[in-house]
Amino acid sequence: MGEYDTAREHCQAALALFENQQDVDGQAQTLDSLGYIDHHSGRHHDAIRHHRQAISLYRDRDRDRDDA
């Protein structure tokens, strides 16, 4: 709906909660959302950073599952 500033605030709050709970899936999904928001609001460097962080968390999670 184009309300990127509000969406960014909500995602940042959610990310802090997921980090506090050590919820890696929640963190990765929220970072992906932040990347989407940044991309569509013209903050391309931030979008790349958030997407890279999300990918890193997904890879680490998948690696941990393979080792189990």
All heavy atoms as TSV, in Angstrom:
chain	resi	resn	atom	element	x	y	z
A	1	MET	N	N	0.812	-1.187	0.000
A	1	MET	CA	C	0.000	0.000	0.000
A	1	MET	C	C	0.860	1.257	0.000
A	1	MET	O	O	0.345	2.354	0.053
A	1	MET	CB	C	-0.952	-0.031	1.189
A	1	MET	CG	C	-1.951	-1.175	1.094
A	1	MET	SD	S	-3.043	-1.402	2.506
A	1	MET	CE	C	-3.758	0.194	2.710
A	2	GLY	N	N	2.176	1.070	-0.011
A	2	GLY	CA	C	3.062	2.209	-0.120
A	2	GLY	C	C	3.431	2.895	1.185
A	2	GLY	O	O	4.108	3.913	1.162
A	3	GLU	N	N	3.013	2.377	2.299
A	3	GLU	CA	C	3.339	2.993	3.588
A	3	GLU	C	C	4.640	2.388	4.133
A	3	GLU	O	O	4.657	1.722	5.162
A	3	GLU	CB	C	2.182	2.810	4.562
A	3	GLU	CG	C	0.922	3.508	4.099
A	3	GLU	CD	C	-0.211	3.405	5.089
A	3	GLU	OE1	O	0.058	3.307	6.304
A	3	GLU	OE2	O	-1.362	3.414	4.634
A	4	TYR	N	N	5.709	2.656	3.404
A	4	TYR	CA	C	6.988	2.000	3.696
A	4	TYR	C	C	7.594	2.422	5.029
A	4	TYR	O	O	8.208	1.594	5.706
A	4	TYR	CB	C	7.974	2.237	2.550
A	4	TYR	CG	C	7.494	1.621	1.255
A	4	TYR	CD1	C	7.234	2.401	0.142
A	4	TYR	CD2	C	7.283	0.248	1.160
A	4	TYR	CE1	C	6.787	1.832	-1.044
A	4	TYR	CE2	C	6.830	-0.334	-0.011
A	4	TYR	CZ	C	6.585	0.469	-1.108
A	4	TYR	OH	O	6.146	-0.103	-2.263
A	5	ASP	N	N	7.445	3.667	5.415
A	5	ASP	CA	C	8.016	4.100	6.690
A	5	ASP	C	C	7.358	3.372	7.863
A	5	ASP	O	O	8.045	2.909	8.782
A	5	ASP	CB	C	7.877	5.617	6.875
A	5	ASP	CG	C	8.762	6.396	5.920
A	5	ASP	OD1	O	9.801	5.846	5.477
A	5	ASP	OD2	O	8.422	7.556	5.616
A	6	THR	N	N	6.044	3.226	7.810
A	6	THR	CA	C	5.325	2.506	8.861
A	6	THR	C	C	5.707	1.036	8.850
A	6	THR	O	O	5.959	0.431	9.904
A	6	THR	CB	C	3.797	2.663	8.680
A	6	THR	OG1	O	3.477	4.050	8.744
A	6	THR	CG2	C	3.036	1.918	9.756
A	7	ALA	N	N	5.776	0.466	7.658
A	7	ALA	CA	C	6.152	-0.944	7.534
A	7	ALA	C	C	7.565	-1.178	8.065
A	7	ALA	O	O	7.814	-2.166	8.764
A	7	ALA	CB	C	6.058	-1.383	6.074
A	8	ARG	N	N	8.476	-0.261	7.762
A	8	ARG	CA	C	9.861	-0.371	8.238
A	8	ARG	C	C	9.896	-0.353	9.768
A	8	ARG	O	O	10.596	-1.154	10.396
A	8	ARG	CB	C	10.711	0.756	7.661
A	8	ARG	CG	C	12.178	0.670	8.039
A	8	ARG	CD	C	13.011	1.781	7.406
A	8	ARG	NE	N	13.054	1.627	5.952
A	8	ARG	CZ	C	12.420	2.424	5.087
A	8	ARG	NH1	N	11.707	3.445	5.519
A	8	ARG	NH2	N	12.504	2.210	3.793
A	9	GLU	N	N	9.140	0.545	10.382
A	9	GLU	CA	C	9.095	0.629	11.847
A	9	GLU	C	C	8.588	-0.681	12.455
A	9	GLU	O	O	9.156	-1.167	13.436
A	9	GLU	CB	C	8.192	1.780	12.289
A	9	GLU	CG	C	8.763	3.150	12.019
A	9	GLU	CD	C	7.786	4.264	12.342
A	9	GLU	OE1	O	6.786	4.002	13.064
A	9	GLU	OE2	O	8.008	5.393	11.876
A	10	HIS	N	N	7.538	-1.224	11.880
A	10	HIS	CA	C	6.988	-2.478	12.399
A	10	HIS	C	C	7.986	-3.626	12.230
A	10	HIS	O	O	8.134	-4.459	13.142
A	10	HIS	CB	C	5.661	-2.816	11.711
A	10	HIS	CG	C	4.541	-1.931	12.131
A	10	HIS	ND1	N	3.932	-2.009	13.367
A	10	HIS	CD2	C	3.919	-0.922	11.466
A	10	HIS	CE1	C	2.984	-1.099	13.446
A	10	HIS	NE2	N	2.951	-0.424	12.309
A	11	CYS	N	N	8.652	-3.669	11.091
A	11	CYS	CA	C	9.637	-4.735	10.862
A	11	CYS	C	C	10.827	-4.604	11.801
A	11	CYS	O	O	11.342	-5.612	12.297
A	11	CYS	CB	C	10.100	-4.725	9.405
A	11	CYS	SG	S	8.922	-5.449	8.257
A	12	GLN	N	N	11.277	-3.386	12.051
A	12	GLN	CA	C	12.394	-3.193	12.967
A	12	GLN	C	C	12.015	-3.641	14.377
A	12	GLN	O	O	12.836	-4.261	15.072
A	12	GLN	CB	C	12.859	-1.737	12.947
A	12	GLN	CG	C	13.553	-1.377	11.651
A	12	GLN	CD	C	13.798	0.110	11.490
A	12	GLN	OE1	O	13.118	0.944	12.084
A	12	GLN	NE2	N	14.768	0.452	10.656
A	13	ALA	N	N	10.790	-3.367	14.787
A	13	ALA	CA	C	10.324	-3.825	16.102
A	13	ALA	C	C	10.237	-5.345	16.134
A	13	ALA	O	O	10.652	-5.983	17.112
A	13	ALA	CB	C	8.966	-3.203	16.426
A	14	ALA	N	N	9.726	-5.936	15.052
A	14	ALA	CA	C	9.624	-7.396	14.978
A	14	ALA	C	C	11.007	-8.032	14.993
A	14	ALA	O	O	11.231	-9.043	15.660
A	14	ALA	CB	C	8.861	-7.811	13.719
A	15	LEU	N	N	11.944	-7.439	14.270
A	15	LEU	CA	C	13.301	-7.980	14.223
A	15	LEU	C	C	13.918	-8.004	15.618
A	15	LEU	O	O	14.544	-8.995	16.009
A	15	LEU	CB	C	14.162	-7.163	13.262
A	15	LEU	CG	C	15.586	-7.649	13.049
A	15	LEU	CD1	C	15.615	-9.082	12.506
A	15	LEU	CD2	C	16.329	-6.706	12.097
A	16	ALA	N	N	13.727	-6.952	16.383
A	16	ALA	CA	C	14.260	-6.912	17.752
A	16	ALA	C	C	13.656	-8.032	18.598
A	16	ALA	O	O	14.372	-8.691	19.367
A	16	ALA	CB	C	13.978	-5.555	18.386
A	17	LEU	N	N	12.368	-8.282	18.441
A	17	LEU	CA	C	11.724	-9.371	19.184
A	17	LEU	C	C	12.269	-10.731	18.757
A	17	LEU	O	O	12.555	-11.584	19.603
A	17	LEU	CB	C	10.211	-9.328	18.982
A	17	LEU	CG	C	9.476	-8.146	19.604
A	17	LEU	CD1	C	8.019	-8.131	19.155
A	17	LEU	CD2	C	9.570	-8.207	21.120
A	18	PHE	N	N	12.402	-10.938	17.453
A	18	PHE	CA	C	12.928	-12.213	16.963
A	18	PHE	C	C	14.366	-12.433	17.418
A	18	PHE	O	O	14.762	-13.555	17.743
A	18	PHE	CB	C	12.842	-12.296	15.442
A	18	PHE	CG	C	11.447	-12.475	14.916
A	18	PHE	CD1	C	10.963	-11.669	13.899
A	18	PHE	CD2	C	10.608	-13.459	15.425
A	18	PHE	CE1	C	9.687	-11.842	13.399
A	18	PHE	CE2	C	9.321	-13.639	14.934
A	18	PHE	CZ	C	8.861	-12.825	13.918
A	19	GLU	N	N	15.167	-11.373	17.439
A	19	GLU	CA	C	16.541	-11.492	17.915
A	19	GLU	C	C	16.554	-11.853	19.396
A	19	GLU	O	O	17.336	-12.703	19.825
A	19	GLU	CB	C	17.310	-10.198	17.663
A	19	GLU	CG	C	17.624	-9.972	16.202
A	19	GLU	CD	C	18.213	-8.603	15.915
A	19	GLU	OE1	O	18.108	-7.685	16.778
A	19	GLU	OE2	O	18.753	-8.428	14.813
A	20	ASN	N	N	15.695	-11.213	20.175
A	20	ASN	CA	C	15.609	-11.490	21.601
A	20	ASN	C	C	15.205	-12.947	21.862
A	20	ASN	O	O	15.687	-13.570	22.810
A	20	ASN	CB	C	14.617	-10.538	22.269
A	20	ASN	CG	C	14.620	-10.656	23.768
A	20	ASN	OD1	O	15.676	-10.695	24.393
A	20	ASN	ND2	N	13.448	-10.714	24.364
A	21	GLN	N	N	14.326	-13.469	21.025
A	21	GLN	CA	C	13.851	-14.852	21.166
A	21	GLN	C	C	14.757	-15.861	20.447
A	21	GLN	O	O	14.492	-17.054	20.482
A	21	GLN	CB	C	12.430	-14.974	20.601
A	21	GLN	CG	C	11.415	-14.164	21.362
A	21	GLN	CD	C	11.259	-14.646	22.797
A	21	GLN	OE1	O	11.197	-15.830	23.058
A	21	GLN	NE2	N	11.222	-13.708	23.727
A	22	GLN	N	N	15.800	-15.363	19.787
A	22	GLN	CA	C	16.723	-16.195	19.005
A	22	GLN	C	C	15.972	-17.024	17.960
A	22	GLN	O	O	16.262	-18.190	17.727
A	22	GLN	CB	C	17.569	-17.083	19.917
A	22	GLN	CG	C	18.427	-16.286	20.860
A	22	GLN	CD	C	19.227	-17.141	21.811
A	22	GLN	OE1	O	18.947	-18.327	21.998
A	22	GLN	NE2	N	20.238	-16.557	22.418
A	23	ASP	N	N	14.982	-16.391	17.330
A	23	ASP	CA	C	14.170	-17.011	16.289
A	23	ASP	C	C	14.800	-16.675	14.936
A	23	ASP	O	O	14.547	-15.615	14.359
A	23	ASP	CB	C	12.734	-16.488	16.373
A	23	ASP	CG	C	11.813	-17.095	15.345
A	23	ASP	OD1	O	12.290	-17.606	14.306
A	23	ASP	OD2	O	10.587	-17.055	15.570
A	24	VAL	N	N	15.633	-17.583	14.437
A	24	VAL	CA	C	16.387	-17.336	13.216
A	24	VAL	C	C	15.460	-17.215	12.008
A	24	VAL	O	O	15.661	-16.354	11.148
A	24	VAL	CB	C	17.453	-18.439	12.999
A	24	VAL	CG1	C	18.170	-18.257	11.674
A	24	VAL	CG2	C	18.445	-18.426	14.155
A	25	ASP	N	N	14.443	-18.070	11.923
A	25	ASP	CA	C	13.510	-17.979	10.803
A	25	ASP	C	C	12.797	-16.633	10.798
A	25	ASP	O	O	12.660	-15.995	9.749
A	25	ASP	CB	C	12.479	-19.108	10.850
A	25	ASP	CG	C	13.060	-20.452	10.446
A	25	ASP	OD1	O	13.982	-20.471	9.604
A	25	ASP	OD2	O	12.596	-21.468	10.969
A	26	GLY	N	N	12.346	-16.194	11.956
A	26	GLY	CA	C	11.674	-14.902	12.056
A	26	GLY	C	C	12.602	-13.757	11.676
A	26	GLY	O	O	12.191	-12.811	10.986
A	27	GLN	N	N	13.857	-13.850	12.113
A	27	GLN	CA	C	14.831	-12.818	11.763
A	27	GLN	C	C	15.038	-12.764	10.256
A	27	GLN	O	O	15.015	-11.684	9.652
A	27	GLN	CB	C	16.168	-13.101	12.435
A	27	GLN	CG	C	16.168	-12.917	13.933
A	27	GLN	CD	C	17.485	-13.360	14.538
A	27	GLN	OE1	O	18.537	-12.880	14.127
A	27	GLN	NE2	N	17.437	-14.269	15.491
A	28	ALA	N	N	15.238	-13.932	9.642
A	28	ALA	CA	C	15.498	-13.979	8.200
A	28	ALA	C	C	14.297	-13.455	7.409
A	28	ALA	O	O	14.464	-12.680	6.464
A	28	ALA	CB	C	15.845	-15.407	7.776
A	29	GLN	N	N	13.108	-13.858	7.793
A	29	GLN	CA	C	11.910	-13.398	7.091
A	29	GLN	C	C	11.734	-11.886	7.232
A	29	GLN	O	O	11.365	-11.199	6.274
A	29	GLN	CB	C	10.678	-14.126	7.616
A	29	GLN	CG	C	10.668	-15.590	7.254
A	29	GLN	CD	C	9.609	-16.378	8.008
A	29	GLN	OE1	O	8.808	-15.812	8.750
A	29	GLN	NE2	N	9.614	-17.683	7.822
A	30	THR	N	N	12.027	-11.372	8.417
A	30	THR	CA	C	11.878	-9.935	8.647
A	30	THR	C	C	12.939	-9.151	7.892
A	30	THR	O	O	12.654	-8.089	7.327
A	30	THR	CB	C	11.925	-9.626	10.157
A	30	THR	OG1	O	10.908	-10.397	10.805
A	30	THR	CG2	C	11.686	-8.148	10.422
A	31	LEU	N	N	14.162	-9.664	7.861
A	31	LEU	CA	C	15.210	-9.005	7.084
A	31	LEU	C	C	14.857	-8.986	5.598
A	31	LEU	O	O	15.110	-8.004	4.897
A	31	LEU	CB	C	16.559	-9.699	7.314
A	31	LEU	CG	C	17.185	-9.415	8.671
A	31	LEU	CD1	C	18.277	-10.431	8.977
A	31	LEU	CD2	C	17.729	-7.990	8.736
A	32	ASP	N	N	14.249	-10.071	5.110
A	32	ASP	CA	C	13.798	-10.109	3.731
A	32	ASP	C	C	12.733	-9.033	3.493
A	32	ASP	O	O	12.761	-8.327	2.479
A	32	ASP	CB	C	13.257	-11.494	3.393
A	32	ASP	CG	C	12.821	-11.603	1.954
A	32	ASP	OD1	O	13.658	-11.361	1.050
A	32	ASP	OD2	O	11.639	-11.923	1.712
A	33	SER	N	N	11.818	-8.894	4.436
A	33	SER	CA	C	10.784	-7.856	4.324
A	33	SER	C	C	11.405	-6.460	4.337
A	33	SER	O	O	11.001	-5.584	3.561
A	33	SER	CB	C	9.769	-7.980	5.461
A	33	SER	OG	O	9.042	-9.172	5.349
A	34	LEU	N	N	12.386	-6.259	5.195
A	34	LEU	CA	C	13.068	-4.962	5.230
A	34	LEU	C	C	13.759	-4.687	3.898
A	34	LEU	O	O	13.746	-3.552	3.403
A	34	LEU	CB	C	14.069	-4.910	6.381
A	34	LEU	CG	C	13.475	-4.686	7.763
A	34	LEU	CD1	C	14.507	-4.989	8.848
A	34	LEU	CD2	C	12.932	-3.267	7.902
A	35	GLY	N	N	14.349	-5.711	3.305
A	35	GLY	CA	C	14.966	-5.548	1.989
A	35	GLY	C	C	13.951	-5.144	0.941
A	35	GLY	O	O	14.215	-4.267	0.101
A	36	TYR	N	N	12.795	-5.767	0.977
A	36	TYR	CA	C	11.712	-5.428	0.044
A	36	TYR	C	C	11.283	-3.976	0.235
A	36	TYR	O	O	11.148	-3.221	-0.738
A	36	TYR	CB	C	10.528	-6.368	0.276
A	36	TYR	CG	C	9.320	-6.063	-0.576
A	36	TYR	CD1	C	9.159	-6.658	-1.824
A	36	TYR	CD2	C	8.344	-5.176	-0.134
A	36	TYR	CE1	C	8.061	-6.375	-2.610
A	36	TYR	CE2	C	7.233	-4.891	-0.918
A	36	TYR	CZ	C	7.099	-5.484	-2.146
A	36	TYR	OH	O	6.012	-5.198	-2.927
A	37	ILE	N	N	11.081	-3.596	1.474
A	37	ILE	CA	C	10.664	-2.225	1.786
A	37	ILE	C	C	11.720	-1.235	1.310
A	37	ILE	O	O	11.399	-0.214	0.668
A	37	ILE	CB	C	10.416	-2.072	3.301
A	37	ILE	CG1	C	9.193	-2.886	3.715
A	37	ILE	CG2	C	10.262	-0.600	3.691
A	37	ILE	CD1	C	9.090	-3.126	5.224
A	38	ASP	N	N	12.988	-1.518	1.609
A	38	ASP	CA	C	14.075	-0.624	1.199
A	38	ASP	C	C	14.147	-0.503	-0.317
A	38	ASP	O	O	14.311	0.595	-0.855
A	38	ASP	CB	C	15.415	-1.125	1.738
A	38	ASP	CG	C	15.554	-0.956	3.238
A	38	ASP	OD1	O	14.886	-0.069	3.808
A	38	ASP	OD2	O	16.317	-1.729	3.848
A	39	HIS	N	N	14.019	-1.614	-1.013
A	39	HIS	CA	C	14.071	-1.594	-2.483
A	39	HIS	C	C	12.975	-0.693	-3.048
A	39	HIS	O	O	13.225	0.142	-3.912
A	39	HIS	CB	C	13.935	-3.018	-3.031
A	39	HIS	CG	C	13.757	-3.065	-4.509
A	39	HIS	ND1	N	14.797	-2.828	-5.383
A	39	HIS	CD2	C	12.661	-3.312	-5.260
A	39	HIS	CE1	C	14.334	-2.923	-6.621
A	39	HIS	NE2	N	13.038	-3.218	-6.576
A	40	HIS	N	N	11.770	-0.860	-2.543
A	40	HIS	CA	C	10.634	-0.116	-3.093
A	40	HIS	C	C	10.562	1.332	-2.613
A	40	HIS	O	O	9.773	2.113	-3.157
A	40	HIS	CB	C	9.332	-0.854	-2.783
A	40	HIS	CG	C	9.200	-2.092	-3.607
A	40	HIS	ND1	N	8.784	-2.087	-4.913
A	40	HIS	CD2	C	9.484	-3.375	-3.315
A	40	HIS	CE1	C	8.792	-3.312	-5.397
A	40	HIS	NE2	N	9.225	-4.124	-4.444
A	41	SER	N	N	11.394	1.678	-1.650
A	41	SER	CA	C	11.439	3.073	-1.211
A	41	SER	C	C	12.745	3.749	-1.615
A	41	SER	O	O	13.078	4.824	-1.115
A	41	SER	CB	C	11.188	3.182	0.302
A	41	SER	OG	O	12.152	2.452	1.029
A	42	GLY	N	N	13.475	3.108	-2.528
A	42	GLY	CA	C	14.673	3.723	-3.088
A	42	GLY	C	C	15.930	3.606	-2.260
A	42	GLY	O	O	16.941	4.224	-2.585
A	43	ARG	N	N	15.902	2.808	-1.228
A	43	ARG	CA	C	17.083	2.644	-0.363
A	43	ARG	C	C	17.812	1.354	-0.768
A	43	ARG	O	O	17.843	0.371	-0.049
A	43	ARG	CB	C	16.647	2.609	1.098
A	43	ARG	CG	C	15.998	3.916	1.536
A	43	ARG	CD	C	15.345	3.832	2.880
A	43	ARG	NE	N	16.326	3.563	3.928
A	43	ARG	CZ	C	16.080	3.695	5.218
A	43	ARG	NH1	N	14.891	4.094	5.634
A	43	ARG	NH2	N	16.997	3.425	6.099
A	44	HIS	N	N	18.398	1.380	-1.943
A	44	HIS	CA	C	18.924	0.168	-2.561
A	44	HIS	C	C	20.101	-0.452	-1.812
A	44	HIS	O	O	20.193	-1.670	-1.724
A	44	HIS	CB	C	19.255	0.434	-4.021
A	44	HIS	CG	C	18.036	0.830	-4.801
A	44	HIS	ND1	N	17.864	2.097	-5.288
A	44	HIS	CD2	C	16.910	0.142	-5.111
A	44	HIS	CE1	C	16.687	2.177	-5.893
A	44	HIS	NE2	N	16.087	1.012	-5.798
A	45	HIS	N	N	20.975	0.361	-1.276
A	45	HIS	CA	C	22.106	-0.189	-0.516
A	45	HIS	C	C	21.619	-0.905	0.741
A	45	HIS	O	O	22.118	-1.977	1.088
A	45	HIS	CB	C	23.124	0.901	-0.163
A	45	HIS	CG	C	23.851	1.445	-1.341
A	45	HIS	ND1	N	24.798	0.727	-2.025
A	45	HIS	CD2	C	23.735	2.637	-1.985
A	45	HIS	CE1	C	25.259	1.444	-3.034
A	45	HIS	NE2	N	24.631	2.607	-3.046
A	46	ASP	N	N	20.632	-0.332	1.400
A	46	ASP	CA	C	20.048	-0.987	2.576
A	46	ASP	C	C	19.330	-2.266	2.176
A	46	ASP	O	O	19.379	-3.261	2.900
A	46	ASP	CB	C	19.077	-0.046	3.297
A	46	ASP	CG	C	19.772	1.107	3.991
A	46	ASP	OD1	O	20.953	0.956	4.382
A	46	ASP	OD2	O	19.135	2.167	4.148
A	47	ALA	N	N	18.667	-2.236	1.026
A	47	ALA	CA	C	17.966	-3.436	0.545
A	47	ALA	C	C	18.954	-4.583	0.338
A	47	ALA	O	O	18.703	-5.712	0.775
A	47	ALA	CB	C	17.227	-3.132	-0.757
A	48	ILE	N	N	20.065	-4.292	-0.300
A	48	ILE	CA	C	21.082	-5.317	-0.537
A	48	ILE	C	C	21.598	-5.855	0.791
A	48	ILE	O	O	21.727	-7.070	0.975
A	48	ILE	CB	C	22.230	-4.754	-1.400
A	48	ILE	CG1	C	21.719	-4.488	-2.822
A	48	ILE	CG2	C	23.430	-5.702	-1.401
A	48	ILE	CD1	C	22.673	-3.661	-3.667
A	49	ARG	N	N	21.875	-4.970	1.716
A	49	ARG	CA	C	22.394	-5.384	3.025
A	49	ARG	C	C	21.394	-6.293	3.747
A	49	ARG	O	O	21.767	-7.348	4.262
A	49	ARG	CB	C	22.716	-4.154	3.884
A	49	ARG	CG	C	23.270	-4.484	5.263
A	49	ARG	CD	C	23.699	-3.218	6.015
A	49	ARG	NE	N	22.683	-2.183	6.041
A	49	ARG	CZ	C	21.718	-2.110	6.958
A	49	ARG	NH1	N	21.633	-3.031	7.908
A	49	ARG	NH2	N	20.835	-1.126	6.931
A	50	HIS	N	N	20.135	-5.902	3.758
A	50	HIS	CA	C	19.124	-6.712	4.445
A	50	HIS	C	C	18.934	-8.067	3.762
A	50	HIS	O	O	18.834	-9.096	4.442
A	50	HIS	CB	C	17.795	-5.954	4.521
A	50	HIS	CG	C	17.790	-4.897	5.556
A	50	HIS	ND1	N	17.433	-3.603	5.296
A	50	HIS	CD2	C	18.107	-4.934	6.876
A	50	HIS	CE1	C	17.533	-2.885	6.400
A	50	HIS	NE2	N	17.951	-3.672	7.372
A	51	HIS	N	N	18.903	-8.081	2.443
A	51	HIS	CA	C	18.748	-9.358	1.745
A	51	HIS	C	C	19.956	-10.264	1.985
A	51	HIS	O	O	19.796	-11.481	2.176
A	51	HIS	CB	C	18.524	-9.144	0.251
A	51	HIS	CG	C	17.132	-8.696	-0.084
A	51	HIS	ND1	N	16.005	-9.404	0.260
A	51	HIS	CD2	C	16.688	-7.594	-0.731
A	51	HIS	CE1	C	14.934	-8.774	-0.168
A	51	HIS	NE2	N	15.319	-7.664	-0.760
A	52	ARG	N	N	21.150	-9.698	1.999
A	52	ARG	CA	C	22.344	-10.508	2.273
A	52	ARG	C	C	22.312	-11.094	3.684
A	52	ARG	O	O	22.697	-12.242	3.895
A	52	ARG	CB	C	23.607	-9.683	2.070
A	52	ARG	CG	C	23.946	-9.470	0.628
A	52	ARG	CD	C	25.231	-8.709	0.457
A	52	ARG	NE	N	25.575	-8.624	-0.952
A	52	ARG	CZ	C	26.446	-7.777	-1.448
A	52	ARG	NH1	N	27.081	-6.931	-0.651
A	52	ARG	NH2	N	26.702	-7.764	-2.737
A	53	GLN	N	N	21.861	-10.305	4.652
A	53	GLN	CA	C	21.748	-10.810	6.022
A	53	GLN	C	C	20.731	-11.952	6.085
A	53	GLN	O	O	20.974	-12.962	6.753
A	53	GLN	CB	C	21.325	-9.685	6.974
A	53	GLN	CG	C	22.390	-8.660	7.239
A	53	GLN	CD	C	21.859	-7.497	8.065
A	53	GLN	OE1	O	20.781	-6.960	7.802
A	53	GLN	NE2	N	22.632	-7.099	9.077
A	54	ALA	N	N	19.621	-11.802	5.387
A	54	ALA	CA	C	18.592	-12.852	5.367
A	54	ALA	C	C	19.148	-14.125	4.741
A	54	ALA	O	O	18.976	-15.224	5.289
A	54	ALA	CB	C	17.357	-12.376	4.603
A	55	ILE	N	N	19.825	-13.995	3.622
A	55	ILE	CA	C	20.404	-15.167	2.946
A	55	ILE	C	C	21.393	-15.866	3.859
A	55	ILE	O	O	21.407	-17.094	3.954
A	55	ILE	CB	C	21.065	-14.746	1.614
A	55	ILE	CG1	C	19.992	-14.354	0.604
A	55	ILE	CG2	C	21.950	-15.862	1.068
A	55	ILE	CD1	C	20.533	-13.658	-0.628
A	56	SER	N	N	22.218	-15.097	4.547
A	56	SER	CA	C	23.201	-15.673	5.458
A	56	SER	C	C	22.520	-16.480	6.570
A	56	SER	O	O	22.951	-17.594	6.897
A	56	SER	CB	C	24.069	-14.565	6.057
A	56	SER	OG	O	24.993	-15.095	6.972
A	57	LEU	N	N	21.454	-15.935	7.138
A	57	LEU	CA	C	20.735	-16.652	8.196
A	57	LEU	C	C	20.097	-17.930	7.654
A	57	LEU	O	O	20.144	-18.971	8.304
A	57	LEU	CB	C	19.668	-15.754	8.825
A	57	LEU	CG	C	20.184	-14.640	9.719
A	57	LEU	CD1	C	19.037	-13.734	10.153
A	57	LEU	CD2	C	20.900	-15.203	10.937
A	58	TYR	N	N	19.493	-17.851	6.467
A	58	TYR	CA	C	18.895	-19.052	5.863
A	58	TYR	C	C	19.958	-20.118	5.602
A	58	TYR	O	O	19.745	-21.300	5.855
A	58	TYR	CB	C	18.180	-18.710	4.558
A	58	TYR	CG	C	16.825	-18.082	4.734
A	58	TYR	CD1	C	16.515	-16.878	4.089
A	58	TYR	CD2	C	15.828	-18.670	5.516
A	58	TYR	CE1	C	15.264	-16.297	4.220
A	58	TYR	CE2	C	14.582	-18.088	5.659
A	58	TYR	CZ	C	14.302	-16.911	5.012
A	58	TYR	OH	O	13.056	-16.334	5.145
A	59	ARG	N	N	21.108	-19.708	5.100
A	59	ARG	CA	C	22.185	-20.677	4.828
A	59	ARG	C	C	22.681	-21.320	6.113
A	59	ARG	O	O	22.895	-22.533	6.165
A	59	ARG	CB	C	23.331	-19.998	4.091
A	59	ARG	CG	C	23.042	-19.743	2.647
A	59	ARG	CD	C	24.234	-19.150	1.942
A	59	ARG	NE	N	23.925	-18.949	0.535
A	59	ARG	CZ	C	24.529	-18.060	-0.227
A	59	ARG	NH1	N	25.487	-17.283	0.269
A	59	ARG	NH2	N	24.192	-17.930	-1.490
A	60	ASP	N	N	22.894	-20.517	7.143
A	60	ASP	CA	C	23.340	-21.056	8.429
A	60	ASP	C	C	22.325	-22.040	8.989
A	60	ASP	O	O	22.675	-23.113	9.476
A	60	ASP	CB	C	23.586	-19.939	9.445
A	60	ASP	CG	C	24.789	-19.089	9.123
A	60	ASP	OD1	O	25.602	-19.486	8.253
A	60	ASP	OD2	O	24.908	-18.000	9.719
A	61	ARG	N	N	21.050	-21.685	8.891
A	61	ARG	CA	C	19.979	-22.566	9.386
A	61	ARG	C	C	19.974	-23.881	8.619
A	61	ARG	O	O	19.908	-24.956	9.210
A	61	ARG	CB	C	18.630	-21.870	9.236
A	61	ARG	CG	C	17.468	-22.707	9.761
A	61	ARG	CD	C	16.161	-22.378	9.122
A	61	ARG	NE	N	16.223	-22.566	7.678
A	61	ARG	CZ	C	15.336	-22.094	6.848
A	61	ARG	NH1	N	14.333	-21.374	7.282
A	61	ARG	NH2	N	15.440	-22.309	5.561
A	62	ASP	N	N	20.084	-23.812	7.310
A	62	ASP	CA	C	20.074	-25.020	6.501
A	62	ASP	C	C	21.298	-25.886	6.786
A	62	ASP	O	O	21.219	-27.109	6.820
A	62	ASP	CB	C	19.990	-24.677	5.011
A	62	ASP	CG	C	18.643	-24.113	4.613
A	62	ASP	OD1	O	17.676	-24.252	5.402
A	62	ASP	OD2	O	18.554	-23.531	3.520
A	63	ARG	N	N	22.439	-25.244	7.000
A	63	ARG	CA	C	23.673	-25.970	7.317
A	63	ARG	C	C	23.513	-26.694	8.656
A	63	ARG	O	O	23.899	-27.857	8.794
A	63	ARG	CB	C	24.840	-24.991	7.360
A	63	ARG	CG	C	26.185	-25.651	7.164
A	63	ARG	CD	C	27.323	-24.636	6.992
A	63	ARG	NE	N	27.064	-23.662	5.938
A	63	ARG	CZ	C	27.030	-22.326	6.122
A	63	ARG	NH1	N	27.266	-21.819	7.310
A	63	ARG	NH2	N	26.794	-21.511	5.130
A	64	ASP	N	N	22.914	-25.999	9.628
A	64	ASP	CA	C	22.694	-26.617	10.945
A	64	ASP	C	C	21.755	-27.811	10.842
A	64	ASP	O	O	21.952	-28.826	11.513
A	64	ASP	CB	C	22.125	-25.596	11.934
A	64	ASP	CG	C	23.133	-24.544	12.333
A	64	ASP	OD1	O	24.355	-24.756	12.112
A	64	ASP	OD2	O	22.701	-23.511	12.884
A	65	ARG	N	N	20.734	-27.719	10.006
A	65	ARG	CA	C	19.789	-28.829	9.820
A	65	ARG	C	C	20.472	-30.014	9.142
A	65	ARG	O	O	20.178	-31.167	9.456
A	65	ARG	CB	C	18.582	-28.389	9.011
A	65	ARG	CG	C	17.661	-27.499	9.799
A	65	ARG	CD	C	16.453	-27.111	9.014
A	65	ARG	NE	N	15.614	-26.213	9.804
A	65	ARG	CZ	C	14.591	-25.559	9.330
A	65	ARG	NH1	N	14.227	-25.695	8.074
A	65	ARG	NH2	N	13.877	-24.778	10.126
A	66	ASP	N	N	21.369	-29.743	8.194
A	66	ASP	CA	C	22.092	-30.816	7.519
A	66	ASP	C	C	23.029	-31.555	8.465
A	66	ASP	O	O	23.260	-32.739	8.324
A	66	ASP	CB	C	22.879	-30.284	6.324
A	66	ASP	CG	C	21.980	-29.857	5.165
A	66	ASP	OD1	O	20.792	-30.279	5.137
A	66	ASP	OD2	O	22.453	-29.100	4.293
A	67	ASP	N	N	23.579	-30.819	9.445
A	67	ASP	CA	C	24.513	-31.403	10.405
A	67	ASP	C	C	23.803	-32.194	11.497
A	67	ASP	O	O	24.430	-32.977	12.197
A	67	ASP	CB	C	25.369	-30.308	11.058
A	67	ASP	CG	C	26.336	-29.669	10.070
A	67	ASP	OD1	O	26.593	-30.279	9.016
A	67	ASP	OD2	O	26.817	-28.553	10.355
A	68	ALA	N	N	22.508	-31.991	11.650
A	68	ALA	CA	C	21.760	-32.666	12.725
A	68	ALA	C	C	21.475	-34.106	12.410
A	68	ALA	O	O	21.559	-34.664	11.442
A	68	ALA	CB	C	20.447	-31.931	12.977
